[in-house]
Amino acid sequence: MQGLLSLTRKHTSAQLEDACGTALSYQCYRLRTVRQLIGRRAEKQQALDFLDEHPLIRPLGDYAAVVARAAERNQDRPKLFIDPSS
């Protein structure tokens, strides 16, 4: 906090707001990053929307079926370790 307050002596509040906003968009929380961003005109990182459906993305049910088949196969296999609770 003291370091951030000391930046108010050399820079305007608008410069600090812009630098802090940009640092926050990149989830960078260090004073060093804010200092570097004051001198630059870096753009804020834009959040991307996640796609729920796309031709390259399989439906979630397909993955559930794969996991269920794997679990069934593992039930038929002999155990390689001894369960200490039994």
C-alpha atoms as a printed R data frame, in Angstrom:
   type eleno elety resid chain resno       x       y       z
1  ATOM     1    CA   MET     A     1   0.000   0.000   0.000
2  ATOM     2    CA   GLN     A     2   2.798   2.413   0.818
3  ATOM     3    CA   GLY     A     3   4.365   1.843  -2.574
4  ATOM     4    CA   LEU     A     4   1.089   2.487  -4.330
5  ATOM     5    CA   LEU     A     5   0.568   5.638  -2.312
6  ATOM     6    CA   SER     A     6   4.051   6.848  -3.219
7  ATOM     7    CA   LEU     A     7   3.132   6.611  -6.903
8  ATOM     8    CA   THR     A     8   0.550   9.369  -6.352
9  ATOM     9    CA   ARG     A     9   3.401  11.886  -5.974
10 ATOM    10    CA   LYS     A    10   4.675  11.301  -9.510
11 ATOM    11    CA   HIS     A    11   1.575  10.220 -11.456
12 ATOM    12    CA   THR     A    12  -1.985  11.395 -11.880
13 ATOM    13    CA   SER     A    13  -4.909   9.489 -10.485
14 ATOM    14    CA   ALA     A    14  -6.077   8.751 -14.038
15 ATOM    15    CA   GLN     A    15  -2.728   7.110 -14.866
16 ATOM    16    CA   LEU     A    16  -2.887   5.044 -11.675
17 ATOM    17    CA   GLU     A    17  -6.495   4.023 -12.313
18 ATOM    18    CA   ASP     A    18  -5.669   2.899 -15.844
19 ATOM    19    CA   ALA     A    19  -2.584   0.958 -14.738
20 ATOM    20    CA   CYS     A    20  -4.391  -0.679 -11.820
21 ATOM    21    CA   GLY     A    21  -7.365  -1.558 -14.021
22 ATOM    22    CA   THR     A    22  -5.112  -3.159 -16.609
23 ATOM    23    CA   ALA     A    23  -3.178  -5.067 -13.941
24 ATOM    24    CA   LEU     A    24  -6.432  -6.287 -12.453
25 ATOM    25    CA   SER     A    25  -7.674  -7.510 -15.841
26 ATOM    26    CA   TYR     A    26  -4.540  -9.675 -16.097
27 ATOM    27    CA   GLN     A    27  -4.856 -10.732 -12.434
28 ATOM    28    CA   CYS     A    28  -1.447  -9.233 -11.645
29 ATOM    29    CA   TYR     A    29  -1.419  -7.882  -8.118
30 ATOM    30    CA   ARG     A    30   2.181  -6.698  -7.708
31 ATOM    31    CA   LEU     A    31   3.332  -3.107  -7.413
32 ATOM    32    CA   ARG     A    32   6.079  -3.813  -9.946
33 ATOM    33    CA   THR     A    33   3.444  -4.597 -12.576
34 ATOM    34    CA   VAL     A    34   1.550  -1.378 -11.839
35 ATOM    35    CA   ARG     A    35   4.766   0.625 -12.154
36 ATOM    36    CA   GLN     A    36   5.532  -0.966 -15.515
37 ATOM    37    CA   LEU     A    37   2.010  -0.389 -16.786
38 ATOM    38    CA   ILE     A    38   2.056   3.314 -15.912
39 ATOM    39    CA   GLY     A    39   4.654   3.960 -18.590
40 ATOM    40    CA   ARG     A    40   2.938   1.790 -21.186
41 ATOM    41    CA   ARG     A    41  -0.415   2.060 -22.828
42 ATOM    42    CA   ALA     A    42  -1.252  -1.619 -22.491
43 ATOM    43    CA   GLU     A    43  -4.765  -2.687 -23.300
44 ATOM    44    CA   LYS     A    44  -6.901  -4.476 -20.761
45 ATOM    45    CA   GLN     A    45  -7.306  -8.168 -21.258
46 ATOM    46    CA   GLN     A    46 -10.695  -9.025 -22.658
47 ATOM    47    CA   ALA     A    47 -12.648 -11.849 -21.099
48 ATOM    48    CA   LEU     A    48 -13.624 -14.506 -23.611
49 ATOM    49    CA   ASP     A    49 -16.976 -16.215 -23.567
50 ATOM    50    CA   PHE     A    50 -16.900 -19.984 -23.277
51 ATOM    51    CA   LEU     A    51 -18.818 -21.957 -25.854
52 ATOM    52    CA   ASP     A    52 -21.363 -24.468 -24.648
53 ATOM    53    CA   GLU     A    53 -21.843 -25.993 -28.065
54 ATOM    54    CA   HIS     A    54 -19.559 -26.239 -31.067
55 ATOM    55    CA   PRO     A    55 -19.054 -28.856 -33.782
56 ATOM    56    CA   LEU     A    56 -15.638 -29.715 -32.330
57 ATOM    57    CA   ILE     A    57 -16.916 -30.070 -28.753
58 ATOM    58    CA   ARG     A    58 -18.553 -33.365 -27.874
59 ATOM    59    CA   PRO     A    59 -21.685 -33.391 -25.758
60 ATOM    60    CA   LEU     A    60 -21.061 -33.915 -22.045
61 ATOM    61    CA   GLY     A    61 -23.066 -37.147 -22.172
62 ATOM    62    CA   ASP     A    62 -20.410 -38.734 -24.397
63 ATOM    63    CA   TYR     A    63 -17.766 -38.171 -21.728
64 ATOM    64    CA   ALA     A    64 -20.083 -39.526 -19.034
65 ATOM    65    CA   ALA     A    65 -20.537 -42.708 -21.081
66 ATOM    66    CA   VAL     A    66 -16.752 -43.150 -21.447
67 ATOM    67    CA   VAL     A    67 -16.264 -42.782 -17.689
68 ATOM    68    CA   ALA     A    68 -19.111 -45.207 -16.940
69 ATOM    69    CA   ARG     A    69 -17.634 -47.849 -19.286
70 ATOM    70    CA   ALA     A    70 -14.196 -47.433 -17.700
71 ATOM    71    CA   ALA     A    71 -15.689 -47.836 -14.232
72 ATOM    72    CA   GLU     A    72 -17.489 -51.020 -15.296
73 ATOM    73    CA   ARG     A    73 -14.272 -52.477 -16.704
74 ATOM    74    CA   ASN     A    74 -12.375 -51.655 -13.513
75 ATOM    75    CA   GLN     A    75 -14.949 -53.480 -11.385
76 ATOM    76    CA   ASP     A    76 -14.187 -56.739 -13.212
77 ATOM    77    CA   ARG     A    77 -10.424 -56.482 -12.695
78 ATOM    78    CA   PRO     A    78  -8.740 -58.005  -9.641
79 ATOM    79    CA   LYS     A    79  -7.580 -55.547  -7.033
80 ATOM    80    CA   LEU     A    80  -3.838 -54.919  -6.936
81 ATOM    81    CA   PHE     A    81  -3.812 -53.635  -3.385
82 ATOM    82    CA   ILE     A    82  -5.271 -54.764  -0.104
83 ATOM    83    CA   ASP     A    83  -7.902 -52.487   1.386
84 ATOM    84    CA   PRO     A    84  -6.868 -51.888   5.034
85 ATOM    85    CA   SER     A    85 -10.451 -51.158   6.088
86 ATOM    86    CA   SER     A    86 -11.674 -54.669   5.201
